[in-house]
């Protein structure tokens, strides 16, 4: 009998998850993003980390729906992939469910907080917390935990009330978790390896300024 009850609750739980509706406000935002088939933009990148002295870097990016975002730069050997997907294409690539966490105030604005949980094992994302600007139908900030590459947080600023893509993004991350190769920053970057070894948690922030969007 206990086994039958256990099986019943297991099946019931699966049914509830599969039947759960995706948050309607997030679907509106996703619909706006899905309408973008392609865009390109210019990036200005500044890194803030205690043991790294890096001058401002510049790059170009090109996004095509359904494909990996491409970056090109004369200043970088490699551009870090995590944190630069501010179109959230990876997050929305696989099926997911949402959990409403209520309303919070973030940067003097009221935002709706959602947990987004992928339901497909193919997703590299374990959990995302999204802060929705419901009024303007866009994402104000996010905290994304990946299965293999740690956690990173994004805060977005937009040029006007209509924009769906940001003109400034601040990315916070733990460097060792993201496994960013320290030689990606170019020969004009100084790394204090002694300070780096002494730090328990090697954190950093990247500030991206995005300009010259061409959107299709």
C-alpha positions as CSV (number, residue, x, y, z in Angstrom):
1,X,0.0,0.0,0.0
2,X,2.8,2.4,0.9
3,X,4.5,1.7,-2.4
4,X,1.2,2.5,-4.2
5,X,0.8,5.8,-2.4
6,X,4.4,6.6,-3.2
7,X,3.9,5.9,-6.9
8,X,0.7,8.0,-6.9
9,X,2.4,11.0,-5.4
10,X,5.4,10.7,-7.8
11,X,3.1,10.6,-10.8
12,X,1.0,13.4,-9.4
13,X,4.2,15.5,-8.9
14,X,5.3,14.9,-12.5
15,X,1.8,15.8,-13.7
16,X,1.8,19.1,-11.8
17,X,5.2,20.1,-13.2
18,X,4.3,19.3,-16.8
19,X,1.0,21.1,-16.5
20,X,2.5,24.2,-14.8
21,X,2.0,27.3,-16.9
22,X,4.9,29.6,-17.7
23,X,4.6,33.0,-16.1
24,X,2.7,35.2,-18.5
25,X,4.9,38.3,-18.0
26,X,8.0,36.3,-18.9
27,X,6.3,34.9,-22.0
28,X,5.6,38.5,-23.1
29,X,9.3,39.4,-22.7
30,X,10.3,36.1,-24.4
31,X,8.0,37.0,-27.3
32,X,9.7,40.3,-27.7
33,X,13.1,38.7,-27.7
34,X,12.0,35.9,-30.1
35,X,11.0,38.6,-32.6
36,X,14.7,39.5,-32.9
37,X,16.1,37.2,-35.6
38,X,19.5,38.9,-35.8
39,X,21.5,41.7,-34.4
40,X,25.0,43.1,-34.3
41,X,26.6,45.6,-32.0
42,X,29.9,47.1,-30.8
43,X,31.2,46.4,-27.3
44,X,33.4,48.3,-24.9
45,X,34.5,46.1,-22.1
46,X,36.1,47.1,-18.7
47,X,37.2,44.5,-16.2
48,X,37.3,45.2,-12.4
49,X,39.3,42.5,-10.5
50,X,41.7,43.0,-7.6
51,X,44.6,41.2,-9.2
52,X,44.2,42.2,-12.9
53,X,45.1,45.5,-14.5
54,X,43.5,45.5,-17.9
55,X,42.9,48.5,-20.2
56,X,39.6,49.0,-21.9
57,X,38.9,46.5,-24.6
58,X,36.7,46.6,-27.7
59,X,34.9,43.9,-29.6
60,X,32.1,43.3,-32.1
61,X,29.3,40.8,-31.6
62,X,26.8,39.2,-34.0
63,X,23.8,37.3,-32.8
64,X,21.7,35.0,-35.0
65,X,18.6,33.2,-33.6
66,X,19.4,29.5,-33.0
67,X,23.1,29.9,-33.4
68,X,26.0,30.6,-31.1
69,X,26.7,34.3,-30.7
70,X,30.0,35.3,-32.5
71,X,32.5,37.8,-31.2
72,X,35.5,39.3,-32.9
73,X,38.2,41.5,-31.4
74,X,41.7,42.7,-32.1
75,X,42.3,43.1,-28.3
76,X,41.4,39.6,-27.1
77,X,42.6,36.1,-27.7
78,X,39.4,34.7,-26.3
79,X,36.2,36.4,-25.1
80,X,34.5,34.9,-22.1
81,X,31.2,33.3,-23.2
82,X,29.4,33.5,-19.9
83,X,27.7,36.7,-19.1
84,X,27.6,38.0,-22.7
85,X,24.4,36.2,-23.6
86,X,22.2,39.1,-22.6
87,X,19.6,38.0,-25.1
88,X,19.1,34.9,-22.8
89,X,19.1,32.6,-25.8
90,X,20.7,29.8,-23.8
91,X,18.2,30.1,-21.0
92,X,15.2,29.9,-23.3
93,X,16.7,27.2,-25.6
94,X,15.3,24.3,-23.6
95,X,11.9,23.7,-21.8
96,X,11.6,25.2,-18.4
97,X,9.1,26.0,-15.6
98,X,8.8,29.2,-13.5
99,X,8.2,29.9,-9.9
100,X,6.8,33.3,-8.9
101,X,8.8,34.8,-6.0
102,X,6.9,38.0,-5.6
103,X,7.8,41.7,-6.0
104,X,11.0,43.3,-4.8
105,X,12.6,46.7,-5.1
106,X,15.9,46.7,-7.1
107,X,17.8,49.9,-8.0
108,X,14.8,51.9,-6.8
109,X,12.4,50.1,-9.2
110,X,9.8,47.5,-8.4
111,X,10.5,44.2,-10.2
112,X,8.9,40.8,-10.4
113,X,11.1,38.0,-9.2
114,X,10.9,34.6,-10.9
115,X,12.9,31.4,-10.6
116,X,13.3,29.7,-14.0
117,X,14.1,26.0,-13.7
118,X,15.1,24.0,-16.9
119,X,13.3,20.7,-17.2
120,X,15.6,19.3,-19.9
121,X,18.9,17.7,-18.9
122,X,20.5,19.1,-22.0
123,X,20.4,22.6,-20.5
124,X,23.6,23.8,-19.0
125,X,21.5,26.1,-16.7
126,X,20.6,24.7,-13.3
127,X,18.6,27.7,-12.0
128,X,18.0,31.3,-13.0
129,X,16.5,34.1,-11.0
130,X,15.1,36.8,-13.2
131,X,14.1,40.3,-12.1
132,X,11.4,41.5,-14.6
133,X,10.6,45.0,-15.5
134,X,7.0,44.1,-16.1
135,X,5.8,47.6,-17.2
136,X,8.4,47.9,-19.9
137,X,8.4,44.1,-20.7
138,X,12.1,43.4,-20.3
139,X,14.6,41.8,-17.9
140,X,16.2,44.2,-15.4
141,X,18.7,41.7,-13.8
142,X,19.4,38.1,-13.5
143,X,21.4,35.6,-11.4
144,X,22.2,32.4,-13.3
145,X,23.6,29.2,-11.9
146,X,25.1,26.8,-14.4
147,X,25.8,23.1,-13.9
148,X,29.5,23.3,-14.5
149,X,30.7,26.9,-14.7
150,X,29.5,28.5,-11.5
151,X,27.1,31.4,-11.0
152,X,27.1,34.9,-12.6
153,X,24.8,37.9,-12.2
154,X,23.8,40.5,-14.8
155,X,22.4,44.0,-14.3
156,X,21.0,45.7,-17.4
157,X,20.4,49.3,-18.2
158,X,18.4,50.4,-21.3
159,X,18.7,53.5,-23.4
160,X,14.9,54.3,-23.3
161,X,11.6,52.8,-22.3
162,X,11.0,51.0,-25.5
163,X,14.3,49.1,-25.8
164,X,14.4,45.3,-25.4
165,X,18.2,45.1,-25.7
166,X,20.5,46.9,-23.1
167,X,23.1,49.5,-23.7
168,X,24.9,48.7,-20.5
169,X,25.4,45.4,-18.7
170,X,27.4,44.7,-15.5
171,X,28.4,41.1,-15.1
172,X,29.6,39.8,-11.7
173,X,31.2,36.4,-11.5
174,X,33.7,34.1,-9.7
175,X,36.7,33.9,-12.1
176,X,37.9,30.4,-11.1
177,X,34.3,29.0,-11.4
178,X,34.0,30.4,-14.9
179,X,37.3,29.0,-15.9
180,X,38.3,32.1,-17.9
181,X,41.9,31.6,-19.2
182,X,44.0,34.5,-17.8
183,X,45.7,35.0,-21.2
184,X,42.5,35.9,-22.9
185,X,42.9,39.5,-22.1
186,X,45.9,40.2,-24.3
187,X,49.6,41.1,-23.8
188,X,48.8,44.6,-22.5
189,X,47.2,43.2,-19.3
190,X,49.1,42.8,-16.0
191,X,48.2,40.0,-13.7
192,X,49.3,40.0,-10.0
193,X,49.6,36.2,-9.6
194,X,50.8,36.5,-6.0
195,X,47.6,38.4,-5.0
196,X,45.5,36.0,-7.1
197,X,46.9,33.0,-5.2
198,X,46.2,34.6,-1.8
199,X,42.6,35.3,-2.5
200,X,40.1,32.7,-1.3
201,X,37.4,33.8,-3.8
202,X,38.6,35.3,-7.1
203,X,35.7,37.6,-8.1
204,X,35.4,40.1,-10.9
205,X,33.1,42.5,-12.6
206,X,32.8,43.2,-16.3
207,X,31.1,46.4,-17.4
208,X,29.9,46.3,-21.0
209,X,28.8,49.3,-23.0
210,X,26.9,48.3,-26.1
211,X,26.4,50.6,-29.0
212,X,25.6,50.8,-32.7
213,X,23.0,48.1,-32.7
214,X,21.8,46.8,-36.0
215,X,18.6,44.7,-35.4
216,X,16.7,42.6,-37.8
